[in-house]
């Protein structure tokens, strides 16, 4: 078995390990890689280099190309149920959607007349609602956006109904909401709070919220404290495990909150996603590099 695994619960984590699969370096040279999303119909991965304001494209046996530049310092990416790219733009301080003809539509940029902070990560639920986090990372410096004062004065998780255009606060109970993902049945929303990036006494955990039939969040609880480092991007597999970024690699958290295993990565992990033809290939953005590793599980299918 390869030596980049740490197993804490052999029975639960061992089935996810492909012992002869090697971790691959697919691309390097980024300033800060983030936001991977898999496009199954095109068999390609889009990911970002935030400081360079680029969205990049990777496909098997092809050179990495630039999909969009400039990208308004795009960060988290996802696809909606119609297969369109949805992007959190730290520099643009908005959430955008790329239409089939290539034009870009603004989905959200203000709340009650005030500019958003810097949308960070995004996921689309099966009812087409768009959920995104809005910490202040992109306005703290000019590195991943444009330095500015927050107009909102707080960091939120927002819920957007793209049909009505209604934007509402899903929760404001977090210091720096970051990555987010739904459980396979969409009854639980997981959200990373990476507040410890700016204070050792601040949160570095993943919260779990129950989602009621109307889309409201309730019964907040801490799923897991992530250390070393902070949780950033997170994804969920078909068994309901949460795969999260951390300073030492990727942690696999069972639905009951137990850390069952780790994949050690040479650079601090920022984000990850499942992809490939069988959704069993884990793509990892870490520092300057895009890595991949085949696993024994599959990601929850999000088109």
C-alpha positions in Angstrom: 0.0 0.0 0.0 1.2 3.5 -0.8 2.7 5.4 2.2 0.6 8.6 1.9 -2.3 7.1 3.8 -3.0 7.5 7.5 -5.7 5.0 8.6 -7.6 5.6 11.8 -10.5 3.3 11.3 -9.4 0.4 9.1 -12.8 -1.1 8.5 -14.3 2.1 7.3 -11.4 3.7 5.4 -9.7 0.7 3.8 -12.4 0.2 1.1 -11.6 3.7 -0.2 -7.9 3.0 -0.8 -6.7 1.7 -4.1 -3.4 0.3 -2.9 -1.5 0.4 -6.3 -2.9 3.8 -7.4 -0.3 6.5 -7.4 -0.8 10.2 -6.6 -0.3 12.1 -9.9 0.9 15.6 -10.5 -1.3 17.0 -13.3 -0.2 20.6 -13.3 2.0 22.9 -11.3 3.3 26.5 -11.3 0.1 28.2 -10.0 0.3 30.9 -7.4 -2.7 29.5 -5.5 -4.8 26.7 -7.0 -8.5 26.4 -6.1 -12.0 25.6 -7.2 -11.9 22.3 -9.1 -15.1 21.2 -10.8 -15.6 18.2 -13.1 -17.5 18.5 -16.4 -18.5 15.0 -17.2 -19.9 15.8 -20.7 -16.7 17.4 -21.8 -14.5 15.0 -19.7 -12.5 17.9 -18.4 -11.7 19.6 -15.1 -11.9 23.4 -14.6 -9.9 24.9 -11.7 -8.5 28.3 -10.9 -5.3 30.2 -10.1 -6.9 32.9 -8.0 -4.0 35.5 -7.9 -3.4 35.2 -11.6 -7.2 35.6 -12.2 -7.4 32.6 -14.4 -9.8 29.6 -14.9 -7.7 26.7 -16.3 -8.8 23.6 -18.1 -7.4 20.1 -17.7 -8.2 17.0 -19.8 -6.5 13.6 -19.9 -3.5 13.5 -22.3 -3.9 17.2 -23.2 -1.9 20.2 -22.1 -3.6 22.5 -19.6 -5.1 25.5 -21.3 -6.6 28.8 -20.1 -10.4 28.7 -20.1 -10.9 32.3 -19.0 -8.6 35.2 -18.3 -9.2 37.5 -16.6 -11.7 35.7 -14.4 -12.3 38.3 -11.7 -10.2 36.2 -9.3 -12.6 33.4 -9.5 -12.5 31.0 -6.6 -15.0 28.2 -6.0 -16.7 26.7 -9.1 -19.6 24.4 -9.6 -22.2 23.5 -12.2 -25.9 24.0 -12.0 -28.6 21.4 -12.9 -28.5 22.7 -16.5 -24.8 22.1 -16.8 -23.7 25.7 -16.7 -20.6 26.9 -14.9 -21.3 28.9 -11.7 -18.4 30.8 -10.3 -17.6 32.7 -7.1 -15.6 35.8 -8.2 -13.6 37.2 -5.3 -12.4 40.1 -7.4 -15.8 40.7 -8.9 -17.6 40.3 -5.5 -20.3 38.4 -7.2 -21.6 35.0 -8.2 -21.8 34.5 -12.0 -23.1 32.0 -14.4 -21.7 31.2 -17.8 -24.5 30.7 -20.4 -24.4 28.1 -23.3 -23.4 30.9 -25.7 -20.4 31.9 -23.5 -22.0 35.1 -22.1 -21.7 35.7 -18.4 -24.7 36.5 -16.2 -24.5 38.0 -12.7 -26.6 35.9 -10.3 -25.8 37.8 -7.1 -23.6 40.8 -6.3 -25.6 42.8 -3.6 -27.7 42.1 -0.6 -30.1 44.8 0.5 -28.3 47.2 -1.7 -24.8 46.5 -0.2 -22.0 44.8 -2.1 -21.1 41.2 -1.2 -17.8 40.7 0.5 -16.0 38.1 -1.8 -18.0 35.0 -2.6 -15.8 32.0 -2.0 -17.5 28.6 -2.7 -20.8 27.5 -4.1 -23.1 24.5 -4.5 -26.4 24.0 -6.3 -29.2 22.0 -4.8 -31.5 19.8 -6.8 -34.3 22.4 -6.5 -31.9 24.8 -8.5 -31.2 27.0 -5.4 -27.7 28.3 -5.3 -25.9 28.3 -2.0 -22.7 30.2 -1.5 -20.3 31.4 1.2 -19.3 35.1 1.5 -16.3 35.6 3.7 -14.0 38.6 3.5 -10.9 37.0 2.2 -11.0 38.7 -1.2 -11.2 42.2 0.2 -8.6 41.8 2.9 -5.7 42.3 0.5 -5.1 42.9 -3.2 -3.8 39.4 -3.7 -7.0 37.5 -4.4 -9.3 40.4 -5.1 -9.3 44.2 -4.4 -8.8 45.5 -0.9 -11.8 47.2 0.5 -14.0 47.6 3.5 -16.9 45.2 4.0 -20.2 46.9 3.2 -22.2 44.1 5.0 -20.1 44.1 8.1 -20.5 40.3 8.5 -19.8 37.1 6.7 -22.7 34.9 5.6 -23.9 31.8 3.9 -26.5 32.9 1.3 -29.2 31.0 -0.5 -30.3 32.3 -4.0 -33.4 31.3 -5.9 -32.3 32.0 -9.5 -35.8 31.9 -10.8 -37.1 34.7 -8.6 -33.8 36.3 -7.9 -34.5 36.3 -4.2 -31.3 36.3 -2.1 -31.5 35.4 1.5 -29.2 34.7 4.4 -29.1 31.0 5.2 -26.9 31.5 8.3 -24.7 34.2 9.8 -23.5 32.1 12.6 -19.9 31.7 11.3 -16.7 33.7 11.4 -15.4 32.9 7.9 -17.7 30.5 6.1 -15.7 28.7 3.4 -16.3 25.4 1.6 -19.8 23.8 1.6 -21.5 20.6 0.4 -24.8 18.8 0.8 -25.2 15.2 2.1 -26.3 12.7 -0.6 -29.9 13.1 0.4 -29.5 16.9 0.7 -30.9 16.9 4.2 -27.7 18.1 5.7 -25.6 21.1 4.7 -21.9 21.0 5.7 -20.0 24.3 5.9 -16.4 24.9 6.7 -15.5 27.7 9.1 -11.9 28.7 8.5 -11.8 31.6 10.9 -8.6 30.3 12.4 -6.7 31.6 9.3 -6.8 35.0 11.1 -6.7 34.0 14.8 -5.6 30.9 16.7 -8.6 31.2 19.0 -11.1 31.2 16.1 -12.9 28.2 14.5 -11.3 25.6 12.3 -14.2 23.2 12.1 -16.9 21.9 9.8 -20.5 22.6 10.8 -23.5 20.5 10.0 -27.0 22.0 9.6 -30.3 20.2 9.0 -32.1 21.5 6.0 -35.9 21.5 6.3 -38.4 21.2 3.4 -38.5 25.0 2.9 -34.7 25.2 2.7 -34.2 26.7 6.2 -31.2 25.6 8.3 -31.7 24.4 11.8 -30.0 22.3 14.6 -26.5 23.5 14.0 -23.7 21.2 15.3 -20.0 20.8 14.9 -19.3 17.8 12.7 -15.5 17.8 13.2 -12.6 20.0 14.2 -9.9 20.0 11.5 -6.2 20.1 12.5 -3.6 20.8 11.5 -4.6 23.9 9.5 -8.1 24.8 8.6 -11.0 23.3 6.5 -11.3 25.0 3.2 -13.0 23.1 0.3 -15.1 20.1 1.1 -16.8 17.3 -0.9 -19.1 14.4 0.0 -19.0 10.8 -1.4 -21.9 8.5 -2.0 -21.6 7.0 1.5 -22.0 10.4 3.1 -18.4 10.9 4.1 -17.0 14.4 4.1 -13.6 14.8 2.4 -12.0 18.0 3.5 -8.9 20.0 2.8 -6.4 20.5 5.7 -2.8 21.6 6.2 -1.4 18.0 5.9 -3.6 16.7 3.1 -7.2 15.5 2.7 -9.1 14.2 5.7 -12.0 11.8 5.4 -14.7 12.4 8.0 -17.5 9.8 8.5 -21.1 11.1 8.8 -20.8 10.6 12.6 -17.9 13.0 12.7 -15.1 10.5 13.2 -11.8 11.0 11.3 -11.4 7.7 9.6 -8.4 8.4 7.4 -6.1 10.9 5.7 -4.4 11.3 2.4 -1.2 13.1 2.9 -0.3 15.7 0.3 3.0 17.6 -0.1 1.4 21.0 -0.1 -1.4 22.6 1.9 -4.7 21.5 0.3 -7.1 24.3 -0.6 -9.9 22.3 -2.4 -10.9 19.1 -4.0 -13.5 17.4 -6.1 -14.4 13.9 -7.4 -14.4 13.4 -11.1 -13.4 11.2 -14.0 -15.7 8.9 -16.0 -16.6 6.9 -12.9 -16.5 9.9 -10.4 -13.9 7.9 -8.4 -10.9 10.2 -9.1 -10.1 12.7 -6.5 -8.7 16.0 -7.9 -6.8 18.1 -5.4 -5.7 21.7 -5.6 -2.8 22.3 -3.2 -0.6 25.3 -3.3 1.0 25.5 -6.7 -0.1 22.1 -7.9 -3.1 20.1 -9.2 -2.9 16.5 -7.9 -5.1 13.4 -8.5 -5.6 10.1 -6.9 -8.0 7.2 -7.7 -10.2 6.1 -4.8 -12.5 3.3 -3.9 -15.5 5.5 -3.6 -17.4 7.9 -5.8 -18.4 11.5 -5.4 -22.0 12.5 -5.1 -23.0 13.4 -8.6 -23.4 17.1 -9.2 -23.7 17.7 -13.0 
